[in-house]
């Protein structure tokens, strides 16, 4: 039904969903949610025919719509694990003919053969999850698969503040140089198109070459008789100063390492996952950008591991100055403008921010990496590793960088639940534990301080047999004091009776305690505030707590019943005459 209420027209021919696997066939075709296609031929696996057919059926069920695999990344990862498992089975003395032939000994041998790291653990778990739906799987093997595998802790720690500063600085220098280079050449191209460049000058030749570069992705070249492009046209070669990348196509496009530098800055600014950055759609400024025309970018983020219905989120990022979160987005849009224009012509449905130029058209060696002619899309699979080595690291900085930002800088989940953020990121980070030690100590100190300023004596209607009367309350256990140790008798000040759980406050004690509270309050006017707080602040706070518990009516009535003996005892207590 259309929006106007008319019935939609049916197609001329009936529509059938493309088959994932032909009946009895060994080739499984996986079509992702985004339309990408990959074929998996189980005839290539060194397995018995029955095992191949069973595996193909299980694989096809996962590739089918609703089977759980929405991206080619999932099916490719499982195919890699199945090839390893198939090679393991083929190396056995008596390989099983089908899943029914698997034994506990074979499964345990497979589990033990895997590397003792996260990858090996995941390989075992994923293989078990793949085989478990088949009804032929022996029950004993199911029980063996169900045994718990201990987690392997990753030795991934956050960068120190100095390491983070140096890493971010290296990325800023690389991307800033690229951005200024592209901006300068873009301005020259715009002036040439406006007719503002002197004709036949070197600058004019450079701008004409840039125009060809912006439209085709390459500088002007001679065309051979077979239609192939060869060397650069001589006059442009002399004007540009060479045929290398820096002299030619890098004038308008990022190279592979500069694209990684941009990705590093996006992770450092927003704590995003590297895959999310690699697949980030082009942010677009909202129509109502507010006063002053400051652009507010709507950034659409995707993280497939969240599960169905929670894959996507959006963030609004404003460019309000040089150090604002949105300034990097503005610069990224400028640096990738020409690459995005080329992609829009050749692949209009592809919406990506992170674009860069390759030295030559992609040859299709990795199907999970997108290329549009000479334009690379997203992060190349080895690029973060190479960039990390370029700046002096042992490998890719992305995972450590994300952990650094979310744990030590943003201090909040980044596309994770709070539980995952706490258990996986915060608790495993030494710097977070070190920083938390001071906070925990302060918390304990505050808790002790609060306890010292809170009434801990028990309120009672009357004293009990065996209670010992003190200056301020009744003591129920003189020999087991929390202040002076067990068995030695209490030697603490009577002012601490209100902080002692062994004390009992009855209505008979109310007048003296109310008068004591009033007397301590009067001391505030004649003592230095710091001295009063140190000597009398805690007893006064406990009596305040008692006053609040009893209520204003009881407190006023208690003050009306103060006797001369109460006043005398209070005076001796304040003057320290009862201290030992």
KEKOLPA-942745 format. One line per field, with one value per residue (C-alpha): z negated, x, y negated; residue in one letter; chain; residue number from 1. Coordinates in Angstrom, 1 decimal. Layout:
<pts>
c3: (Z,...)
c1: (X,...)
c2: (Y,...)
code: (A,...)
unit: (A,...)
pos: (NUM,...)
</pts>
This chain:
<pts>
c3: (0.0,1.0,-1.3,0.6,-0.1,3.4,3.8,4.9,8.3,8.3,10.3,13.7,12.6,9.2,6.8,5.3,2.8,4.2,3.1,0.4,1.5,4.2,3.2,2.2,3.4,1.7,2.7,0.2,1.2,-1.5,-0.7,-3.5,-4.8,-2.7,0.5,0.6,1.8,1.0,2.1,0.0,1.7,-0.8,1.9,1.2,-2.4,-3.0,-4.5,-3.8,-1.4,-4.2,-6.5,-3.7,-3.0,-6.7,-7.2,-4.0,-5.3,-8.7,-7.1,-4.7,-7.7,-9.3,-6.0,-5.3,-6.2,-10.0,-10.4,-12.5,-10.0,-8.6,-7.4,-5.3,-8.2,-10.2,-7.5,-6.5,-10.1,-10.5,-7.2,-8.3,-11.5,-9.7,-7.3,-10.3,-11.9,-8.6,-8.3,-11.9,-11.2,-8.0,-9.9,-12.2,-11.7,-11.1,-10.1,-11.0,-8.1,-9.5,-12.6,-14.2,-14.1,-16.3,-19.7,-22.9,-22.4,-19.0,-20.4,-23.4,-21.0,-18.9,-22.0,-23.3,-19.9,-19.7,-20.8,-24.5,-23.8,-23.0,-19.4,-20.2,-22.8,-20.4,-17.7,-20.0,-21.1,-17.6,-16.2,-19.0,-18.4,-14.7,-15.2,-18.1,-16.1,-14.2,-15.7,-14.8,-17.3,-20.0,-23.5,-25.1,-22.6,-23.5,-27.2,-26.3,-24.3,-27.2,-29.6,-30.6,-28.9,-31.1,-29.8,-28.5,-29.8,-27.2,-28.0,-26.6,-28.7,-28.2,-27.0,-29.7,-29.5,-27.8,-25.3,-24.5,-24.0,-21.7,-19.7,-19.2,-18.3,-15.6,-14.1,-14.2,-12.4,-9.7,-9.1,-9.4,-6.8,-4.4,-5.1,-4.4,-1.3,0.1,-0.9,0.8,4.0,3.9,3.6,6.7,8.5,7.6,8.8,12.1,12.6,11.9,14.5,11.9,12.8,15.4,18.6,19.8,16.5,14.4,11.9,14.7,15.8,12.3,11.9,15.2,14.0,10.8,12.7,14.5,11.2,9.4,12.3,13.0,10.0,12.0,13.6,17.5,19.1,22.6,23.9,25.7,28.8,26.7,24.5,21.5,19.6,19.6,18.4,17.5,20.2,20.4,19.8,16.6,15.5,15.5,13.9,11.1,10.5,10.9,11.3,7.8,5.4,3.5,6.7,8.4,6.8,3.1,4.0,3.7,1.9,-1.4,-1.2,-3.2,-6.2,-6.4,-6.4,-9.4,-11.1,-10.6,-12.1,-15.1,-15.8,-15.6,-18.1,-20.3,-20.3,-20.6,-21.9,-18.9,-17.8,-14.8,-12.8,-13.6,-12.3,-9.2,-8.3,-9.5,-7.1,-6.0,-8.8,-7.7,-9.3,-10.7,-9.0,-12.3,-13.2,-15.7,-16.1,-14.2,-11.6,-13.6,-12.0,-14.2,-12.6,-13.0,-13.3,-12.7,-14.5,-14.1,-16.3,-15.2,-18.4,-20.4,-18.9,-16.8,-17.5,-19.2,-16.4,-15.7,-17.6,-16.7,-18.2,-17.6,-17.4,-17.1,-15.4,-17.5,-17.3,-16.8,-19.9,-19.5,-19.0,-15.6,-14.1,-13.1,-11.3,-9.3,-8.4,-7.5,-5.1,-3.4,-3.1,-1.6,0.6,3.9,3.1,2.1,5.3,7.3,5.3,5.7,9.5,9.6,6.5,5.5,2.8,0.9,-2.0,-3.8,-5.3,-5.5,-1.9,-0.5,2.8,3.7,6.0,8.5,8.9,6.5,7.7,5.6,3.3,0.3,0.8,-2.5,-1.5,0.6,3.5,6.0,8.8,7.2,4.0,0.9,-1.5,-5.2,-7.0,-5.0,-7.0,-7.6,-7.7,-11.5,-12.1,-9.6,-11.0,-14.5,-13.5,-11.6,-14.8,-17.0,-18.3,-18.1,-16.2,-15.8,-18.4,-17.9,-20.7,-23.3,-22.2,-22.5,-26.0,-27.0,-25.9,-27.4,-30.7,-31.5,-29.6,-28.9,-31.9,-30.5,-28.1,-24.4,-22.5,-25.4,-28.3,-31.7,-32.9,-29.9,-30.4,-34.1,-33.8,-30.5,-30.3,-33.8,-36.1,-33.9,-33.5,-36.0,-35.6,-36.5,-39.6,-40.6,-40.2,-42.1,-45.1,-46.2,-45.5,-47.6,-50.4,-50.4,-50.4,-53.4,-55.2,-54.5,-55.7,-58.9,-59.3,-58.8,-61.3,-63.8,-63.4,-63.6,-66.8,-67.4,-70.9,-71.2,-72.1,-74.9,-77.0,-80.3,-81.6,-82.0,-85.0,-84.8,-83.0,-84.3,-84.4,-82.8,-82.6,-79.3,-78.9,-80.3,-79.4,-78.7,-78.3,-80.0,-79.5,-75.7,-74.4,-70.7,-71.5,-74.0,-73.2,-74.8,-78.4,-79.6,-80.5,-78.6,-79.0,-76.3,-76.9,-78.0,-74.9,-72.8,-74.5,-71.8,-69.2,-71.1,-70.2,-73.9,-75.1,-75.9,-75.9,-77.9,-78.6,-81.8,-79.8,-77.5,-79.7,-80.2,-76.6,-75.4,-77.8,-76.5,-73.0,-73.9,-75.8,-72.9,-70.5,-72.8,-72.5,-68.8,-69.5,-71.6,-69.8,-66.5,-63.9,-63.1,-66.7,-67.5,-64.5,-65.5,-69.2,-69.3,-65.8,-66.0,-69.5,-68.3,-65.1,-67.1,-69.4,-66.4,-65.1,-68.5,-68.4,-64.9,-66.0,-69.1,-67.5,-68.5,-71.0,-73.0,-72.8,-74.1,-76.9,-77.8,-78.0,-80.4,-82.8,-83.1,-86.7,-88.6,-88.7,-84.9,-84.5,-86.9,-85.2,-81.8,-83.0,-84.4,-81.1,-79.0,-81.2,-81.0,-84.7,-83.9,-81.6,-82.9)
c1: (0.0,1.4,1.4,-1.7,-3.6,-3.3,-2.3,1.3,1.9,3.1,6.2,5.7,7.4,7.1,10.0,12.0,14.7,18.0,18.9,21.6,22.5,21.2,19.6,22.5,25.1,28.3,28.6,26.9,26.3,26.0,24.3,24.9,22.3,24.1,24.0,27.6,28.0,30.5,30.6,32.0,32.8,32.8,34.1,37.5,37.7,39.6,36.6,34.6,31.6,29.0,30.8,31.1,27.4,26.5,28.7,27.4,23.8,24.7,26.6,23.7,21.3,23.4,23.8,20.0,18.0,17.4,20.2,22.3,25.0,24.1,27.6,30.3,32.7,30.8,30.7,34.3,35.5,33.6,34.9,38.5,37.8,36.2,39.1,41.4,39.1,38.9,42.7,42.9,40.4,42.1,45.4,43.8,44.6,40.9,39.1,35.3,33.0,30.3,29.4,28.1,31.7,33.1,34.4,35.2,38.9,38.9,37.2,39.5,42.5,41.2,40.7,44.2,45.7,44.4,46.7,46.3,45.1,41.8,41.9,42.3,39.5,37.2,38.0,36.9,33.7,32.7,33.3,31.2,28.4,28.5,28.3,25.9,22.6,23.1,21.1,23.8,26.3,26.9,25.6,29.0,30.6,27.9,28.9,32.5,31.7,29.7,32.7,33.8,36.8,38.7,38.9,42.3,43.0,44.3,47.5,46.0,46.8,46.0,48.7,50.3,49.5,52.8,52.4,48.8,50.0,52.8,50.6,47.9,50.6,52.0,48.5,47.8,51.0,50.4,46.7,47.2,49.9,47.6,44.7,46.6,48.1,44.6,43.1,45.8,45.5,41.7,41.8,44.1,41.7,38.7,40.6,41.5,37.8,36.8,39.3,41.5,44.8,47.1,46.9,49.8,51.7,53.1,50.3,47.8,49.3,49.2,45.6,44.6,46.2,44.4,41.1,41.8,42.8,39.6,37.4,39.2,41.3,44.5,46.7,46.7,48.5,49.3,46.9,48.4,46.9,45.4,43.7,46.0,47.3,51.0,53.3,52.3,51.9,55.3,54.1,52.3,55.2,57.5,54.9,54.1,57.7,57.5,55.2,55.4,52.4,53.5,53.8,50.7,47.6,48.4,47.7,43.9,43.7,44.8,47.2,46.8,48.8,47.1,43.7,44.9,46.1,42.5,41.1,43.4,42.3,38.6,39.2,41.2,38.5,35.4,36.6,35.1,35.8,38.1,35.6,33.0,35.4,36.2,32.5,31.5,29.0,29.6,28.4,26.0,25.3,21.8,19.7,19.2,22.9,22.1,23.3,26.4,26.0,28.1,27.8,26.3,27.1,24.9,27.2,25.7,27.4,27.0,28.2,26.9,28.0,25.3,22.6,19.5,17.7,20.6,23.2,22.8,23.2,23.7,25.7,25.5,29.0,29.4,32.3,32.5,36.2,39.7,39.6,36.0,35.0,33.4,36.5,38.1,34.8,35.0,38.6,37.9,35.1,37.4,40.3,38.0,35.8,37.4,37.5,33.8,32.9,34.6,32.9,29.5,29.8,30.9,29.1,26.4,25.0,28.3,28.3,31.6,33.8,37.1,38.3,41.9,43.7,45.7,48.7,46.8,43.3,42.4,43.0,40.4,42.7,40.5,36.8,36.1,37.9,36.0,37.6,36.0,38.6,41.7,39.8,40.2,37.3,37.7,40.8,43.1,43.5,47.3,47.3,46.9,49.7,52.0,51.1,51.8,55.3,55.8,55.4,57.4,54.8,55.0,51.7,48.2,47.4,43.6,42.6,44.8,43.8,40.1,40.7,42.8,40.1,37.1,38.8,41.1,39.7,35.9,35.5,32.2,31.2,31.8,29.3,29.3,27.1,28.1,28.8,31.1,32.9,33.5,34.5,36.4,37.9,38.2,38.9,41.7,43.5,46.4,46.2,42.5,43.2,46.0,43.8,41.0,43.2,43.2,39.5,38.8,41.0,39.2,35.9,36.9,38.1,34.8,32.9,34.9,34.5,30.7,30.5,32.3,29.8,26.7,25.1,25.8,24.5,21.2,18.0,16.0,13.0,14.8,18.1,18.5,19.8,23.6,24.0,26.7,25.9,28.4,28.4,26.5,24.8,24.5,27.2,26.1,29.5,32.3,34.9,34.6,35.0,35.5,37.9,40.4,40.3,38.7,39.1,40.9,38.0,36.9,39.2,37.7,36.4,32.8,32.3,32.7,29.8,27.5,29.7,29.8,27.4,27.7,26.0,22.3,20.6,17.4,15.0,16.9,20.0,18.2,18.5,22.2,22.9,20.7,22.6,25.9,24.9,24.1,27.3,29.4,27.5,28.4,32.1,32.0,31.7,35.0,37.2,39.0,36.8,39.6,40.2,36.5,36.0,38.9,38.1,34.3,33.0,32.4,30.6,28.5,27.5,26.5,24.4,22.8,22.0,20.4,18.4,17.0,16.1,14.2,12.5,12.2,9.4,11.3,14.5,12.8,11.2,14.7,16.2,13.5,14.4,18.2,19.3,22.2,23.9,23.6,25.3,28.1,28.8,28.8,31.3,33.6,33.4,34.2,37.1,38.6,38.2,36.9,39.9,42.3)
c2: (0.0,-3.4,-6.5,-7.8,-4.5,-3.0,0.6,1.0,2.5,6.1,7.1,8.7,12.0,13.6,12.8,15.6,15.2,16.3,19.8,20.1,23.6,25.8,29.1,31.4,29.0,28.2,24.5,22.1,18.5,15.9,12.6,10.1,7.6,4.9,7.0,8.2,11.8,14.6,18.2,21.1,24.4,27.3,29.6,28.0,29.2,32.5,34.3,37.4,36.7,37.2,34.7,32.1,32.4,32.0,29.0,27.4,27.8,26.3,23.4,22.7,22.5,19.8,17.9,18.0,14.9,15.0,17.5,15.1,14.0,10.6,9.7,11.5,10.9,13.5,16.2,15.6,16.0,19.2,20.6,19.9,21.9,24.7,25.1,25.4,28.0,29.9,30.0,31.2,34.1,35.0,35.5,38.1,41.8,42.5,39.4,39.5,40.0,37.7,35.8,38.9,40.3,37.5,38.8,37.1,37.9,36.2,33.1,32.9,33.3,30.4,28.2,28.9,28.2,24.7,21.8,20.9,17.4,15.6,16.6,20.3,20.1,18.4,21.0,23.8,22.1,21.1,24.7,26.1,23.7,24.5,28.3,28.4,27.9,31.2,34.0,36.6,35.1,37.8,36.8,37.4,35.0,32.4,32.8,32.3,29.2,27.8,27.9,24.4,22.9,20.5,17.0,15.8,12.3,10.0,8.1,4.9,1.9,-1.8,-4.2,-6.4,-10.1,-10.9,-8.0,-9.1,-12.7,-11.6,-9.3,-11.9,-14.5,-12.2,-11.6,-15.3,-16.2,-13.7,-14.5,-18.3,-18.2,-16.2,-18.5,-21.7,-20.2,-19.2,-22.5,-24.5,-22.5,-22.7,-26.4,-26.6,-24.3,-26.6,-29.7,-28.0,-27.0,-30.6,-31.9,-33.6,-31.8,-33.3,-31.4,-29.2,-29.7,-26.9,-27.4,-27.1,-23.8,-22.5,-23.5,-21.9,-18.6,-18.9,-19.3,-16.0,-14.4,-15.5,-14.2,-10.9,-10.1,-10.5,-13.2,-13.5,-10.6,-9.4,-6.8,-3.8,-2.2,0.5,-2.0,-1.7,-4.8,-5.1,-7.9,-11.4,-14.0,-15.8,-19.4,-18.4,-16.2,-19.3,-21.5,-19.1,-18.3,-14.5,-11.5,-10.2,-10.1,-13.3,-15.3,-14.0,-12.4,-13.2,-16.8,-16.0,-12.7,-11.1,-8.2,-5.0,-6.1,-9.6,-7.8,-5.8,-9.1,-10.4,-7.2,-7.5,-11.0,-10.0,-7.2,-9.5,-12.2,-10.0,-6.6,-4.7,-1.1,-1.0,1.0,-1.7,-4.4,-2.4,-2.1,-5.5,-7.2,-10.8,-13.1,-15.7,-19.1,-19.5,-22.2,-24.0,-24.5,-27.3,-30.9,-31.9,-29.2,-26.7,-23.3,-20.6,-17.2,-14.2,-11.2,-7.8,-4.9,-1.2,1.7,5.1,6.9,5.1,7.4,6.9,3.6,2.0,1.8,-1.9,-5.1,-8.8,-11.6,-15.3,-16.9,-20.7,-22.5,-25.7,-26.4,-25.0,-22.7,-21.7,-18.0,-18.9,-20.6,-17.2,-16.3,-19.5,-18.9,-15.2,-16.3,-18.8,-16.2,-13.5,-15.8,-14.8,-11.1,-11.2,-12.9,-10.1,-7.5,-9.2,-8.9,-5.2,-3.8,-6.2,-3.9,-3.8,-6.3,-6.4,-9.1,-7.4,-7.3,-7.3,-6.7,-3.7,-3.5,-1.3,0.2,2.9,6.4,8.1,10.2,9.6,9.5,7.9,4.7,2.3,0.4,-2.0,-2.2,-3.7,-4.9,-2.7,-2.6,-2.3,-1.0,1.3,4.6,4.0,0.2,-0.4,2.1,0.4,-3.0,-1.9,-0.7,-4.0,-6.0,-3.6,-1.1,2.7,2.9,1.3,-1.3,-1.1,1.2,-0.3,-3.8,-3.0,-1.7,-4.7,-7.2,-5.4,-4.4,-7.3,-10.3,-10.0,-7.6,-6.2,-3.4,-3.9,-1.8,0.8,1.5,0.2,3.8,4.5,1.2,1.9,5.6,5.7,2.2,0.6,3.5,4.9,1.5,1.0,-2.8,-2.8,-0.7,-3.0,-6.0,-4.3,-3.6,-7.2,-7.5,-4.4,-5.6,-8.9,-7.1,-5.0,-8.1,-9.8,-6.8,-6.6,-10.4,-10.1,-7.2,-9.3,-12.1,-9.9,-8.8,-5.1,-4.8,-2.9,-4.8,-3.1,-3.8,-2.9,-1.5,2.2,4.2,4.2,0.9,-1.4,-5.1,-7.5,-11.3,-11.1,-7.7,-4.2,-1.6,1.9,3.5,1.7,4.4,4.7,1.2,0.6,-2.2,-0.7,3.0,6.0,7.0,3.9,1.7,-1.4,-4.4,-6.6,-10.1,-10.3,-12.5,-9.3,-7.5,-8.9,-7.2,-3.8,-0.9,0.3,-3.0,-3.3,-6.7,-6.9,-9.8,-10.3,-11.3,-13.7,-16.9,-16.6,-15.8,-18.7,-21.0,-19.6,-20.3,-23.8,-24.3,-23.0,-25.3,-28.3,-27.4,-28.1,-31.9,-32.0,-29.5,-29.6,-27.7,-25.2,-24.4,-24.1,-21.8,-19.6,-19.4,-19.7,-19.2,-15.4,-15.4,-18.3,-16.5,-13.3,-15.4,-17.1,-13.6,-12.8,-16.0,-15.2,-11.7,-12.8,-15.8,-19.4,-18.9,-16.3,-18.4,-21.5,-19.5,-18.1,-21.5,-22.6,-19.7,-20.5,-20.5,-22.1,-18.6,-18.4,-21.9,-20.9,-17.6,-19.3,-21.9,-19.3,-17.3,-20.3,-21.3,-17.8,-16.9,-13.4,-12.6,-10.0)
code: (X,X,X,X,X,X,X,X,X,X,X,X,X,X,X,X,X,X,X,X,X,X,X,X,X,X,X,X,X,X,X,X,X,X,X,X,X,X,X,X,X,X,X,X,X,X,X,X,X,X,X,X,X,X,X,X,X,X,X,X,X,X,X,X,X,X,X,X,X,X,X,X,X,X,X,X,X,X,X,X,X,X,X,X,X,X,X,X,X,X,X,X,X,X,X,X,X,X,X,X,X,X,X,X,X,X,X,X,X,X,X,X,X,X,X,X,X,X,X,X,X,X,X,X,X,X,X,X,X,X,X,X,X,X,X,X,X,X,X,X,X,X,X,X,X,X,X,X,X,X,X,X,X,X,X,X,X,X,X,X,X,X,X,X,X,X,X,X,X,X,X,X,X,X,X,X,X,X,X,X,X,X,X,X,X,X,X,X,X,X,X,X,X,X,X,X,X,X,X,X,X,X,X,X,X,X,X,X,X,X,X,X,X,X,X,X,X,X,X,X,X,X,X,X,X,X,X,X,X,X,X,X,X,X,X,X,X,X,X,X,X,X,X,X,X,X,X,X,X,X,X,X,X,X,X,X,X,X,X,X,X,X,X,X,X,X,X,X,X,X,X,X,X,X,X,X,X,X,X,X,X,X,X,X,X,X,X,X,X,X,X,X,X,X,X,X,X,X,X,X,X,X,X,X,X,X,X,X,X,X,X,X,X,X,X,X,X,X,X,X,X,X,X,X,X,X,X,X,X,X,X,X,X,X,X,X,X,X,X,X,X,X,X,X,X,X,X,X,X,X,X,X,X,X,X,X,X,X,X,X,X,X,X,X,X,X,X,X,X,X,X,X,X,X,X,X,X,X,X,X,X,X,X,X,X,X,X,X,X,X,X,X,X,X,X,X,X,X,X,X,X,X,X,X,X,X,X,X,X,X,X,X,X,X,X,X,X,X,X,X,X,X,X,X,X,X,X,X,X,X,X,X,X,X,X,X,X,X,X,X,X,X,X,X,X,X,X,X,X,X,X,X,X,X,X,X,X,X,X,X,X,X,X,X,X,X,X,X,X,X,X,X,X,X,X,X,X,X,X,X,X,X,X,X,X,X,X,X,X,X,X,X,X,X,X,X,X,X,X,X,X,X,X,X,X,X,X,X,X,X,X,X,X,X,X,X,X,X,X,X,X,X,X,X,X,X,X,X,X,X,X,X,X,X,X,X,X,X,X,X,X,X,X,X,X,X,X,X,X,X,X,X,X,X,X,X,X,X,X,X,X,X,X,X,X,X,X,X,X,X,X,X,X,X,X,X,X,X,X,X)
unit: (A,A,A,A,A,A,A,A,A,A,A,A,A,A,A,A,A,A,A,A,A,A,A,A,A,A,A,A,A,A,A,A,A,A,A,A,A,A,A,A,A,A,A,A,A,A,A,A,A,A,A,A,A,A,A,A,A,A,A,A,A,A,A,A,A,A,A,A,A,A,A,A,A,A,A,A,A,A,A,A,A,A,A,A,A,A,A,A,A,A,A,A,A,A,A,A,A,A,A,A,A,A,A,A,A,A,A,A,A,A,A,A,A,A,A,A,A,A,A,A,A,A,A,A,A,A,A,A,A,A,A,A,A,A,A,A,A,A,A,A,A,A,A,A,A,A,A,A,A,A,A,A,A,A,A,A,A,A,A,A,A,A,A,A,A,A,A,A,A,A,A,A,A,A,A,A,A,A,A,A,A,A,A,A,A,A,A,A,A,A,A,A,A,A,A,A,A,A,A,A,A,A,A,A,A,A,A,A,A,A,A,A,A,A,A,A,A,A,A,A,A,A,A,A,A,A,A,A,A,A,A,A,A,A,A,A,A,A,A,A,A,A,A,A,A,A,A,A,A,A,A,A,A,A,A,A,A,A,A,A,A,A,A,A,A,A,A,A,A,A,A,A,A,A,A,A,A,A,A,A,A,A,A,A,A,A,A,A,A,A,A,A,A,A,A,A,A,A,A,A,A,A,A,A,A,A,A,A,A,A,A,A,A,A,A,A,A,A,A,A,A,A,A,A,A,A,A,A,A,A,A,A,A,A,A,A,A,A,A,A,A,A,A,A,A,A,A,A,A,A,A,A,A,A,A,A,A,A,A,A,A,A,A,A,A,A,A,A,A,A,A,A,A,A,A,A,A,A,A,A,A,A,A,A,A,A,A,A,A,A,A,A,A,A,A,A,A,A,A,A,A,A,A,A,A,A,A,A,A,A,A,A,A,A,A,A,A,A,A,A,A,A,A,A,A,A,A,A,A,A,A,A,A,A,A,A,A,A,A,A,A,A,A,A,A,A,A,A,A,A,A,A,A,A,A,A,A,A,A,A,A,A,A,A,A,A,A,A,A,A,A,A,A,A,A,A,A,A,A,A,A,A,A,A,A,A,A,A,A,A,A,A,A,A,A,A,A,A,A,A,A,A,A,A,A,A,A,A,A,A,A,A,A,A,A,A,A,A,A,A,A,A,A,A,A,A,A,A,A,A,A,A,A,A,A,A,A,A,A,A,A,A,A,A,A,A,A,A,A,A,A,A,A,A,A,A,A,A,A,A,A,A,A,A,A,A,A,A,A,A,A,A,A,A,A,A,A,A,A,A)
pos: (1,2,3,4,5,6,7,8,9,10,11,12,13,14,15,16,17,18,19,20,21,22,23,24,25,26,27,28,29,30,31,32,33,34,35,36,37,38,39,40,41,42,43,44,45,46,47,48,49,50,51,52,53,54,55,56,57,58,59,60,61,62,63,64,65,66,67,68,69,70,71,72,73,74,75,76,77,78,79,80,81,82,83,84,85,86,87,88,89,90,91,92,93,94,95,96,97,98,99,100,101,102,103,104,105,106,107,108,109,110,111,112,113,114,115,116,117,118,119,120,121,122,123,124,125,126,127,128,129,130,131,132,133,134,135,136,137,138,139,140,141,142,143,144,145,146,147,148,149,150,151,152,153,154,155,156,157,158,159,160,161,162,163,164,165,166,167,168,169,170,171,172,173,174,175,176,177,178,179,180,181,182,183,184,185,186,187,188,189,190,191,192,193,194,195,196,197,198,199,200,201,202,203,204,205,206,207,208,209,210,211,212,213,214,215,216,217,218,219,220,221,222,223,224,225,226,227,228,229,230,231,232,233,234,235,236,237,238,239,240,241,242,243,244,245,246,247,248,249,250,251,252,253,254,255,256,257,258,259,260,261,262,263,264,265,266,267,268,269,270,271,272,273,274,275,276,277,278,279,280,281,282,283,284,285,286,287,288,289,290,291,292,293,294,295,296,297,298,299,300,301,302,303,304,305,306,307,308,309,310,311,312,313,314,315,316,317,318,319,320,321,322,323,324,325,326,327,328,329,330,331,332,333,334,335,336,337,338,339,340,341,342,343,344,345,346,347,348,349,350,351,352,353,354,355,356,357,358,359,360,361,362,363,364,365,366,367,368,369,370,371,372,373,374,375,376,377,378,379,380,381,382,383,384,385,386,387,388,389,390,391,392,393,394,395,396,397,398,399,400,401,402,403,404,405,406,407,408,409,410,411,412,413,414,415,416,417,418,419,420,421,422,423,424,425,426,427,428,429,430,431,432,433,434,435,436,437,438,439,440,441,442,443,444,445,446,447,448,449,450,451,452,453,454,455,456,457,458,459,460,461,462,463,464,465,466,467,468,469,470,471,472,473,474,475,476,477,478,479,480,481,482,483,484,485,486,487,488,489,490,491,492,493,494,495,496,497,498,499,500,501,502,503,504,505,506,507,508,509,510,511,512,513,514,515,516,517,518,519,520,521,522,523,524,525,526,527,528,529,530,531,532,533,534,535,536,537,538,539,540,541,542,543,544,545,546,547,548,549,550,551,552,553,554,555,556,557,558,559,560,561,562,563,564,565,566,567,568,569,570,571,572,573,574,575,576,577,578,579,580)
</pts>
